[in-house]
Amino acid sequence: MAIFNTHNTWAFAFGLLGNLISFAVFLSPLPTFYRIWKKKTTEGFESLPYVVALFSAMLWLYYATQKKDVFLLVTINCFGCFIETIYISIFVAYATKKARMSTVKLLLVMNFGGFCLILLLCQFLAKGTTRAKIIGGICVGFSVCVFAAPLSIIRTVIKTKSVEYMPFSLSLSLTLSAVVWLLYGLALKDIYVAFPNVIGFVLGALQMILYVVFKYCKTPSDLVEEELEAAKLAEVSIDMLKLGTLVAPPEQAVITVVRPMNMCVCNDKKAEAENGA
């Protein structure tokens, strides 16, 4: 079966570009796992995103084996399976017992049990193009669920009016990846590759719009709140200054008391001299 063909120039170009962008996206968690390895603890990180990413790569790799001229779809998902397996291994090595058991159970149910069930059913109950359509449909359904995951982040951004938990670089990378793979699917006339990336592009664009709105576009109410906060800080500073003048060091207190006494003595001596004259 020929899976590598450069006759479709546009498909090859978009596939190659998609590989480069997705390669960078797959490597984006490296700082997180370097931190886990260095501190020997997973802290508050979860393994679910990496288990899901591994399952998605496995599904797309299986789909690619049923198609022709999709060599670049094979390469990136092979790399995805490889790097996600490394991430999960590091997580399991340094996770707490509870998190480790939860991750292992999820791997057994989803990545082993679920994938084996799909593999057996498709291999024995479907053939040829029908098998490819079934696997493609499963990939689309799962990809839609994965792309819908950022909806919780979008809700958090709207609720808190903060983009702290939505890095712009990651949103931009995912959006570009969705656009390129959408064009790759259109070039191949493969609806199963193109369709989920339409949803990915829409959600990625929405994330970037929200980032710009809540990061750079301040509403009048937001500006008023910032001015009120600044005013409160100024009042606190003034109060602290007053408190500092009231609570003076002992040396200053002595000087303050002595000065009036000297003034009084001088006035008394002056009065005595005038009476003697």
VOROLO-261543 format. One record per residue: x, y, z of N, C-alpha, C in turn. Coordinates in steps of 0.1 Angstrom, whole numbers, plus 5000, padded with zeros to 4 digits. Example, Ala and Ser with C-alpha at 12.3 -4.5 7.8 and 13.67 -1.06 7.14 Angstrom:
% residues 2
(atom (5132 4943 5078) (5123 4955 5078) (5132 4967 5078))
(atom (5128 4978 5071) (5137 4989 5071) (5129 5000 5079))
***
This chain:
% residues 277
(atom (5009 4988 5000) (5000 5000 5000) (5009 5012 5000))
(atom (5007 5021 4990) (5015 5033 4989) (5009 5044 4999))
(atom (5017 5048 5008) (5013 5058 5017) (5021 5071 5016))
(atom (5031 5071 5007) (5039 5083 5005) (5038 5087 4990))
(atom (5033 5098 4987) (5031 5103 4973) (5032 5118 4973))
(atom (5041 5123 4965) (5042 5138 4964) (5035 5143 4952))
(atom (5027 5136 4945) (5020 5141 4933) (5011 5152 4936))
(atom (5005 5151 4948) (4996 5162 4953) (5005 5172 4960))
(atom (5009 5182 4953) (5019 5192 4958) (5013 5199 4970))
(atom (5001 5204 4969) (4995 5212 4980) (4993 5204 4993))
(atom (4989 5191 4991) (4988 5182 5003) (5001 5180 5009))
(atom (5011 5178 5001) (5025 5176 5007) (5030 5188 5014))
(atom (5027 5200 5008) (5032 5213 5014) (5025 5215 5028))
(atom (5012 5214 5028) (5004 5216 5040) (5007 5205 5050))
(atom (5009 5193 5046) (5012 5182 5055) (5026 5184 5062))
(atom (5035 5189 5054) (5049 5191 5059) (5048 5203 5069))
(atom (5041 5214 5066) (5040 5225 5075) (5032 5221 5088))
(atom (5022 5213 5086) (5014 5208 5097) (5023 5199 5107))
(atom (5032 5191 5101) (5041 5184 5109) (5050 5193 5117))
(atom (5055 5203 5112) (5064 5212 5119) (5057 5219 5130))
(atom (5044 5224 5128) (5037 5231 5138) (5033 5221 5149))
(atom (5027 5210 5145) (5023 5200 5155) (5035 5194 5163))
(atom (5046 5194 5157) (5059 5190 5164) (5061 5199 5175))
(atom (5060 5212 5172) (5062 5222 5183) (5052 5221 5194))
(atom (5039 5219 5190) (5028 5218 5200) (5031 5206 5209))
(atom (5035 5194 5203) (5038 5182 5211) (5049 5185 5221))
(atom (5059 5193 5217) (5070 5196 5226) (5067 5207 5236))
(atom (5056 5214 5235) (5053 5225 5244) (5052 5221 5259))
(atom (5048 5209 5262) (5048 5205 5277) (5062 5202 5283))
(atom (5073 5203 5275) (5086 5199 5280) (5090 5207 5292))
(atom (5088 5220 5293) (5091 5227 5306) (5084 5222 5318))
(atom (5071 5217 5316) (5063 5212 5327) (5070 5199 5332))
(atom (5073 5190 5323) (5079 5177 5327) (5094 5178 5332))
(atom (5101 5189 5327) (5114 5191 5333) (5112 5196 5347))
(atom (5102 5204 5350) (5099 5208 5364) (5096 5196 5372))
(atom (5087 5187 5367) (5084 5175 5374) (5096 5166 5377))
(atom (5104 5165 5367) (5116 5157 5369) (5126 5163 5379))
(atom (5127 5176 5379) (5136 5183 5388) (5132 5183 5402))
(atom (5119 5185 5404) (5113 5185 5418) (5109 5171 5423))
(atom (5109 5162 5414) (5105 5148 5418) (5091 5147 5423))
(atom (5082 5155 5418) (5068 5155 5422) (5060 5161 5411))
(atom (5048 5156 5409) (5039 5161 5398) (5031 5173 5403))
(atom (5032 5177 5416) (5025 5188 5422) (5010 5187 5419))
(atom (5004 5198 5412) (4990 5198 5409) (4987 5194 5395))
(atom (4996 5189 5387) (4994 5186 5373) (4986 5173 5372))
(atom (4978 5172 5361) (4970 5161 5358) (4975 5153 5346))
(atom (4973 5140 5345) (4978 5132 5334) (4967 5131 5323))
(atom (4955 5134 5326) (4944 5133 5316) (4947 5138 5302))
(atom (4952 5151 5301) (4955 5156 5288) (4965 5148 5279))
(atom (4974 5142 5286) (4985 5135 5279) (4980 5121 5275))
(atom (4971 5115 5284) (4965 5102 5280) (4956 5103 5269))
(atom (4948 5114 5269) (4939 5117 5258) (4946 5120 5245))
(atom (4957 5128 5246) (4965 5131 5234) (4972 5118 5228))
(atom (4976 5109 5237) (4981 5096 5232) (4970 5088 5225))
(atom (4959 5087 5230) (4948 5080 5224) (4944 5086 5211))
(atom (4944 5099 5210) (4940 5105 5197) (4951 5102 5187))
(atom (4964 5102 5190) (4974 5099 5181) (4973 5085 5176))
(atom (4970 5076 5185) (4968 5062 5182) (4957 5060 5172))
(atom (4946 5067 5174) (4934 5065 5165) (4938 5071 5151))
(atom (4944 5082 5150) (4947 5088 5137) (4958 5080 5130))
(atom (4967 5074 5138) (4977 5065 5132) (4970 5053 5126))
(atom (4960 5047 5133) (4953 5036 5127) (4945 5040 5115))
(atom (4939 5052 5115) (4932 5057 5104) (4941 5058 5092))
(atom (4953 5063 5094) (4963 5066 5083) (4967 5053 5076))
(atom (4967 5042 5084) (4971 5029 5078) (4960 5024 5068))
(atom (4948 5030 5069) (4937 5025 5060) (4936 5034 5047))
(atom (4945 5045 5047) (4944 5054 5036) (4956 5054 5027))
(atom (4956 5061 5016) (4967 5062 5007) (4972 5077 5007))
(atom (4984 5079 5004) (4990 5093 5003) (4989 5101 5016))
(atom (4990 5094 5027) (4989 5102 5040) (5002 5099 5049))
(atom (5013 5098 5042) (5025 5095 5049) (5028 5106 5060))
(atom (5025 5119 5057) (5028 5129 5067) (5018 5128 5079))
(atom (5007 5122 5077) (4998 5120 5088) (5003 5109 5097))
(atom (5010 5100 5091) (5016 5089 5099) (5028 5094 5107))
(atom (5037 5102 5101) (5049 5107 5108) (5046 5114 5120))
(atom (5036 5124 5119) (5034 5132 5131) (5027 5125 5142))
(atom (5018 5115 5139) (5011 5107 5149) (5021 5097 5155))
(atom (5030 5092 5147) (5040 5083 5153) (5049 5091 5164))
(atom (5052 5103 5160) (5060 5111 5170) (5051 5115 5182))
(atom (5038 5117 5179) (5029 5120 5190) (5028 5109 5200))
(atom (5027 5096 5195) (5026 5085 5204) (5039 5083 5212))
(atom (5050 5086 5205) (5063 5085 5212) (5065 5095 5223))
(atom (5062 5108 5220) (5065 5118 5230) (5054 5118 5242))
(atom (5042 5114 5238) (5032 5113 5249) (5034 5102 5258))
(atom (5040 5091 5253) (5043 5079 5261) (5054 5083 5271))
(atom (5064 5091 5267) (5075 5096 5275) (5069 5105 5286))
(atom (5060 5114 5283) (5054 5123 5292) (5046 5115 5303))
(atom (5038 5105 5299) (5031 5097 5308) (5040 5089 5317))
(atom (5051 5084 5312) (5060 5076 5320) (5066 5085 5331))
(atom (5070 5097 5327) (5076 5106 5337) (5065 5109 5348))
(atom (5053 5111 5344) (5042 5115 5353) (5040 5103 5363))
(atom (5039 5091 5357) (5037 5079 5366) (5049 5077 5376))
(atom (5061 5080 5371) (5073 5078 5380) (5073 5087 5392))
(atom (5068 5099 5390) (5069 5109 5401) (5055 5113 5408))
(atom (5044 5106 5403) (5031 5109 5408) (5029 5103 5422))
(atom (5019 5108 5429) (5015 5101 5442) (5009 5088 5439))
(atom (5007 5080 5449) (5002 5066 5446) (4987 5067 5441))
(atom (4980 5077 5446) (4966 5078 5441) (4966 5083 5426))
(atom (4974 5093 5423) (4975 5098 5409) (4980 5087 5400))
(atom (4990 5079 5404) (4996 5069 5396) (4986 5058 5393))
(atom (4978 5054 5403) (4968 5043 5401) (4957 5049 5391))
(atom (4953 5061 5393) (4943 5067 5384) (4948 5067 5370))
(atom (4960 5071 5368) (4966 5072 5354) (4967 5058 5348))
(atom (4971 5048 5356) (4972 5034 5350) (4958 5029 5347))
(atom (4948 5032 5355) (4935 5027 5352) (4930 5033 5339))
(atom (4932 5046 5338) (4928 5053 5326) (4935 5048 5313))
(atom (4947 5045 5314) (4955 5039 5303) (4949 5025 5299))
(atom (4946 5017 5309) (4941 5004 5307) (4927 5005 5300))
(atom (4919 5014 5305) (4905 5014 5300) (4904 5021 5286))
(atom (4911 5032 5285) (4910 5040 5272) (4920 5035 5262))
(atom (4933 5036 5265) (4943 5034 5255) (4945 5019 5252))
(atom (4943 5010 5261) (4944 4996 5258) (4931 4990 5255))
(atom (4922 4990 5265) (4909 4984 5263) (4901 4990 5251))
(atom (4899 5004 5252) (4892 5011 5241) (4897 5009 5227))
(atom (4911 5011 5226) (4917 5010 5213) (4916 4996 5208))
(atom (4919 4986 5216) (4918 4972 5212) (4904 4968 5207))
(atom (4894 4973 5214) (4880 4970 5211) (4877 4976 5197))
(atom (4881 4989 5195) (4879 4995 5182) (4887 4988 5171))
(atom (4899 4984 5174) (4907 4976 5164) (4901 4963 5160))
(atom (4896 4955 5170) (4890 4942 5167) (4877 4943 5159))
(atom (4869 4953 5163) (4856 4954 5157) (4857 4959 5142))
(atom (4867 4968 5140) (4869 4973 5127) (4875 4963 5118))
(atom (4884 4955 5123) (4892 4946 5115) (4883 4934 5111))
(atom (4874 4930 5120) (4866 4918 5117) (4852 4921 5112))
(atom (4847 4933 5115) (4833 4935 5111) (4832 4945 5099))
(atom (4843 4951 5095) (4843 4960 5083) (4855 4958 5074))
(atom (4853 4961 5062) (4864 4959 5052) (4865 4971 5043))
(atom (4877 4973 5037) (4879 4983 5027) (4875 4997 5031))
(atom (4868 5003 5022) (4864 5017 5024) (4855 5019 5036))
(atom (4847 5009 5039) (4838 5009 5050) (4845 5010 5063))
(atom (4856 5003 5064) (4864 5003 5076) (4870 5017 5078))
(atom (4875 5022 5067) (4882 5036 5068) (4871 5046 5072))
(atom (4859 5045 5067) (4849 5055 5071) (4845 5054 5086))
(atom (4844 5041 5091) (4841 5039 5105) (4852 5045 5114))
(atom (4864 5042 5111) (4876 5047 5118) (4876 5062 5117))
(atom (4874 5067 5105) (4874 5082 5104) (4863 5088 5112))
(atom (4852 5082 5112) (4841 5088 5121) (4844 5088 5135))
(atom (4851 5077 5140) (4855 5077 5154) (4865 5087 5157))
(atom (4875 5089 5148) (4885 5100 5149) (4879 5113 5150))
(atom (4869 5116 5141) (4862 5129 5141) (4855 5131 5154))
(atom (4848 5121 5159) (4840 5123 5171) (4850 5126 5183))
(atom (4861 5118 5184) (4870 5120 5195) (4877 5134 5194))
(atom (4880 5138 5181) (4887 5150 5179) (4878 5162 5183))
(atom (4865 5161 5180) (4856 5172 5184) (4856 5173 5199))
(atom (4856 5162 5206) (4856 5162 5221) (4869 5169 5226))
(atom (4880 5166 5220) (4893 5172 5224) (4893 5187 5221))
(atom (4888 5191 5209) (4887 5205 5206) (4877 5212 5215))
(atom (4867 5205 5220) (4857 5212 5229) (4862 5214 5243))
(atom (4873 5207 5246) (4879 5208 5260) (4882 5223 5264))
(atom (4888 5231 5255) (4891 5245 5259) (4878 5254 5262))
(atom (4866 5248 5260) (4854 5256 5263) (4854 5260 5278))
(atom (4860 5251 5287) (4860 5253 5301) (4870 5265 5304))
(atom (4881 5266 5296) (4890 5277 5298) (4884 5290 5293))
(atom (4877 5289 5282) (4870 5301 5277) (4860 5306 5288))
(atom (4853 5297 5294) (4843 5301 5304) (4850 5307 5316))
(atom (4861 5302 5320) (4869 5308 5331) (4874 5322 5328))
(atom (4879 5324 5315) (4884 5337 5311) (4872 5347 5312))
(atom (4861 5343 5307) (4849 5353 5307) (4845 5356 5321))
(atom (4845 5346 5329) (4840 5348 5343) (4850 5356 5351))
(atom (4863 5353 5350) (4873 5360 5358) (4878 5373 5351))
(atom (4875 5374 5338) (4881 5385 5330) (4896 5386 5331))
(atom (4902 5374 5331) (4916 5372 5332) (4921 5362 5323))
(atom (4932 5364 5316) (4938 5354 5306) (4950 5347 5312))
(atom (4951 5347 5325) (4962 5341 5332) (4963 5326 5328))
(atom (4952 5319 5327) (4952 5305 5325) (4950 5301 5310))
(atom (4952 5311 5301) (4951 5308 5287) (4963 5315 5279))
(atom (4974 5308 5279) (4986 5314 5272) (4983 5317 5257))
(atom (4987 5328 5253) (4984 5332 5239) (4992 5324 5229))
(atom (5004 5321 5233) (5013 5313 5224) (5007 5299 5221))
(atom (5001 5293 5231) (4996 5280 5229) (4983 5281 5220))
(atom (4975 5291 5223) (4962 5292 5215) (4966 5295 5201))
(atom (4976 5303 5198) (4980 5306 5185) (4986 5294 5177))
(atom (4993 5286 5185) (4999 5274 5179) (4988 5264 5175))
(atom (4979 5262 5184) (4968 5253 5181) (4959 5258 5170))
(atom (4957 5271 5169) (4949 5276 5158) (4956 5274 5144))
(atom (4969 5278 5144) (4976 5276 5132) (4977 5261 5128))
(atom (4978 5252 5137) (4978 5238 5135) (4965 5234 5129))
(atom (4954 5239 5134) (4941 5235 5129) (4939 5240 5115))
(atom (4944 5252 5112) (4942 5258 5098) (4950 5250 5088))
(atom (4962 5246 5092) (4971 5239 5082) (4965 5225 5080))
(atom (4961 5218 5090) (4956 5204 5088) (4942 5205 5081))
(atom (4935 5216 5083) (4922 5218 5075) (4926 5219 5060))
(atom (4936 5227 5057) (4940 5228 5043) (4945 5215 5038))
(atom (4952 5207 5046) (4957 5194 5042) (4946 5185 5039))
(atom (4935 5185 5048) (4924 5176 5045) (4916 5180 5032))
(atom (4915 5193 5030) (4908 5198 5018) (4917 5194 5005))
(atom (4930 5195 5006) (4938 5192 4995) (4937 5177 4992))
(atom (4935 5169 5002) (4933 5154 5000) (4919 5150 4997))
(atom (4910 5160 4999) (4895 5158 4998) (4891 5147 5008))
(atom (4897 5149 5020) (4894 5139 5031) (4886 5147 5042))
(atom (4873 5144 5042) (4864 5151 5051) (4867 5148 5066))
(atom (4872 5136 5068) (4875 5132 5082) (4887 5139 5088))
(atom (4896 5144 5080) (4908 5152 5084) (4904 5166 5085))
(atom (4896 5171 5075) (4892 5185 5075) (4882 5190 5085))
(atom (4871 5182 5087) (4860 5186 5095) (4864 5190 5110))
(atom (4871 5181 5117) (4874 5185 5131) (4883 5197 5132))
(atom (4891 5200 5122) (4899 5211 5123) (4892 5224 5120))
(atom (4880 5224 5114) (4872 5235 5113) (4867 5240 5127))
(atom (4863 5230 5135) (4860 5233 5149) (4872 5238 5157))
(atom (4883 5232 5154) (4895 5237 5161) (4899 5251 5157))
(atom (4897 5254 5145) (4901 5268 5141) (4891 5278 5147))
(atom (4878 5275 5147) (4868 5284 5153) (4871 5286 5168))
(atom (4873 5276 5175) (4876 5277 5190) (4889 5284 5192))
(atom (4899 5281 5184) (4912 5288 5186) (4911 5303 5183))
(atom (4904 5306 5173) (4902 5321 5170) (4894 5327 5181))
(atom (4884 5320 5186) (4877 5326 5198) (4886 5329 5210))
(atom (4895 5319 5212) (4904 5321 5224) (4913 5333 5222))
(atom (4918 5335 5210) (4927 5346 5207) (4919 5360 5208))
(atom (4907 5360 5203) (4899 5372 5204) (4896 5375 5219))
(atom (4893 5365 5227) (4891 5368 5241) (4904 5372 5248))
(atom (4915 5367 5244) (4928 5371 5249) (4930 5386 5247))
(atom (4928 5391 5234) (4930 5405 5231) (4920 5413 5239))
(atom (4907 5409 5240) (4897 5417 5246) (4900 5419 5261))
(atom (4904 5408 5268) (4906 5409 5283) (4920 5413 5286))
(atom (4929 5412 5277) (4943 5416 5280) (4946 5431 5277))
(atom (4941 5436 5265) (4944 5449 5261) (4933 5459 5260))
(atom (4921 5454 5259) (4909 5463 5258) (4903 5465 5272))
(atom (4905 5476 5278) (4899 5479 5291) (4886 5486 5290))
(atom (4875 5481 5296) (4863 5488 5296) (4863 5499 5306))
(atom (4854 5509 5305) (4853 5520 5315) (4852 5515 5329))
(atom (4844 5505 5331) (4842 5499 5345) (4855 5494 5350))
(atom (4863 5487 5341) (4876 5482 5346) (4885 5493 5349))
(atom (4885 5504 5342) (4894 5515 5345) (4890 5522 5358))
(atom (4877 5523 5360) (4872 5529 5373) (4876 5520 5385))
(atom (4875 5507 5383) (4880 5498 5394) (4895 5500 5397))
(atom (4903 5501 5386) (4917 5503 5388) (4920 5516 5395))
(atom (4912 5527 5391) (4915 5540 5398) (4911 5539 5413))
(atom (4900 5532 5416) (4896 5530 5430) (4906 5523 5438))
(atom (4912 5512 5431) (4922 5505 5438) (4934 5514 5441))
(atom (4938 5522 5431) (4949 5531 5433) (4947 5541 5444))
(atom (4934 5546 5444) (4930 5556 5455) (4931 5549 5469))
(atom (4927 5537 5470) (4927 5529 5482) (4942 5528 5487))
(atom (4951 5525 5477) (4965 5523 5481) (4971 5536 5486))
(atom (4966 5547 5479) (4971 5560 5484) (4967 5564 5498))
(atom (4954 5560 5501) (4948 5563 5514) (4956 5555 5525))
(atom (4959 5542 5521) (4966 5534 5531) (4980 5540 5533))
(atom (4987 5545 5523) (5000 5551 5524) (5000 5563 5533))
(atom (4989 5571 5531) (4988 5583 5540) (4986 5579 5554))
(atom (4977 5569 5556) (4974 5565 5570) (4987 5559 5577))
(atom (4995 5552 5569) (5007 5546 5574) (5017 5558 5578))
(atom (5017 5568 5570) (5026 5580 5572) (5022 5587 5585))
(atom (5008 5589 5587) (5003 5595 5599) (5007 5586 5612))
(atom (5005 5573 5610) (5009 5564 5621) (5023 5565 5625))
(atom (5032 5567 5614) (5046 5568 5617) (5050 5580 5624))
(atom (5042 5591 5622) (5045 5604 5629) (5040 5603 5644))
(atom (5030 5596 5646) (5024 5595 5660) (5033 5586 5668))
(atom (5038 5575 5662) (5046 5566 5670) (5061 5569 5667))
(atom (5066 5578 5674) (5080 5583 5672) (5089 5575 5681))
(atom (5102 5575 5677) (5112 5568 5685) (5114 5575 5698))
(atom (5119 5568 5709) (5121 5574 5722) (5130 5586 5721))
(atom (5141 5586 5713) (5150 5598 5713) (5143 5610 5709))
(atom (5134 5609 5698) (5127 5621 5693) (5117 5625 5704))
(atom (5111 5616 5711) (5102 5620 5722) (5109 5628 5732))
(atom (5121 5625 5736) (5128 5632 5746) (5131 5646 5741))
(atom (5135 5647 5729) (5139 5661 5724) (5127 5670 5723))
(atom (5115 5664 5720) (5103 5671 5719) (5099 5677 5733))
(atom (5102 5669 5743) (5098 5674 5757) (5109 5684 5762))
(atom (5121 5682 5758) (5132 5691 5764) (5131 5705 5758))
(atom (5128 5706 5745) (5128 5719 5739) (5118 5729 5746))
(atom (5106 5725 5749) (5097 5735 5756) (5103 5739 5770))
(atom (5110 5729 5777) (5116 5733 5790) (5126 5743 5789))
(atom (5135 5742 5778) (5145 5752 5776) (5139 5766 5773))
(atom (5129 5766 5766) (5122 5779 5763) (5116 5785 5775))
(atom (5111 5777 5784) (5105 5782 5796) (5115 5787 5805))
(atom (5127 5781 5806) (5138 5786 5815) (5143 5799 5810))
(atom (5145 5800 5797) (5150 5813 5792) (5140 5824 5794))
(atom (5128 5821 5793) (5118 5832 5795) (5118 5836 5810))
(atom (5120 5826 5819) (5120 5830 5833) (5132 5838 5837))
(atom (5144 5835 5831) (5156 5843 5834) (5154 5857 5829))
(atom (5148 5858 5817) (5146 5871 5811) (5137 5880 5820))
(atom (5126 5873 5825) (5117 5881 5834) (5124 5885 5847))
(atom (5133 5877 5853) (5140 5880 5865) (5149 5892 5863))
(atom (5156 5892 5851) (5165 5903 5848) (5158 5916 5846))
(atom (5146 5916 5841) (5138 5928 5839) (5133 5933 5852))
(atom (5129 5924 5862) (5125 5929 5875) (5136 5934 5883))
(atom (5148 5929 5882) (5160 5934 5889) (5164 5948 5885))
(atom (5162 5950 5871) (5165 5963 5866) (5156 5973 5871))
***
